[in-house]
Amino acid sequence: MNPRTTRSTWLKWLLLAALVLAIGLGVARALNKRKLQSEAANAAAAAMQQAPVYQLAPQDVTTVRTLALSQAVGVSGALKALQTAAIKAKVAGELQGLQKREGESVSAGEVVARIDSTDAQARVRQAEQQAKSAQAQVAIARRALENNQSLVKQGFISATALETTSNNLAAAEATHLAALAALDIARKALGDTTLRSPLTGQVSARLVQNGERVALDARVLEVVDLSGFELEAALAPADAMAVVPGQKARLTVEGLAQPVDATVARINPSVQAGSRSVLVYLRVPAVAGMRQGLFAQGQIVTGQLNAPAVPLSAVRNDKPQPYIQTVTDGKIVHVPVVLGRQGLLDGEPMLVIDGVALAPVGTTLLRVQAGLIREGTAVTLTGPTAAATAPATSTVSH
């Protein structure tokens, strides 16, 4: 064999082997790269499918607690002053001397205005003269009777004439008494031209002006006494059954920073015809800034109850049955609850719940600020729960 041919053959085989090796290395490298890409894609997909872990702050959670609850009935209404008065014109005429305006103080018996008394004064003078005339007639009749009594004794006149004289005296006396009564009426009419405040308080309304002619019983001023108030609240008959006079209530009054204590004063014995409600009247002490007509709402404490409760804001209603979001084994669990009576704990509305077998006392649950979280989502707490698990005192409403 030609040596040159043999060398050429070997070179061909070497080149072929090198080419096959290069191709194999390229294929292996490509397969390995594809495997790495697939594993990375699978890892990314798994990471995307894995639910996120929510971080919950202490203020986002609370616990189911057994609270010493005070049963209560909710009330609301407008405050009314215990004493109010409308100063009216007792006679018709021109109004004079009205100086008081809204917000100014008046005292009981203080003169606040007058009505032109020219006619009334003239009637008083007329009645006085008529009374004097009647009194003179009485004197004349009495002297006539005395004279006739002497004449009867002397036999100059008959007993019948004496009786007539006696009757004339009686008639004159009756006429005098009638004239005195007419004088009293005239004097009263003159007194009625002076308008006085029946109570101590403040003017709440000025309804007429000086110079206007007012009719009989026309309203001139309205006066309120701000030393005491009352709240008239309408209750359902079932709620009114638990209310008795003397029970305490706590009210939030419009515009006042602090709540106000009140007491049930009385209960209307009749049911209102239209609304079928029972009116309850609460005595409210006066505090600075309180005004008639301010809206007030609160609760009358009617009894005591120990029961598990949660913040009302923690109960969600976006499902057919109300539920709370609890944290169990680091995951969110939606626990259905049956709504019970409501109350307040440090100003926060609380709700007595049933279904405690699924959410026993001490169970951690989410407050409203945590928002809606899908059931089964993993969560972690960044600190202690926002509410202590010790019993507390609250107020519950029917």
Secondary structure by P-SEA (a helix, b strand, c coil): ccaaaaaaaaaaaaaaaaaaaaaaaaaaaaaaaaaaaaaaaaaaaaaaabbbbbbbcccccccccccbbbbbbbbbbbbbbcbbbbbccccccccccccccccccccccccccccccaaaaaaaaaaaaaaaaaaaaaaaaaaaaaaaaaaaaaccccaaaaaaaaaaaaaaaaaaaaaaaaaaaaaaaaaacbbbbcccccccccccccccccccccccbbbbbcccbbbbbbbcccccccccccbbbbbbcccccbbbbbbbccccccccccccbbbbbbbbbbcccccccbbbbbbbbcccccccccccccccccccbbbbbbbcccbbbbbbbbbcbbbbcccbbbbbbcccccccccbbbbccccccccccbbbbbccccccccccccccccc
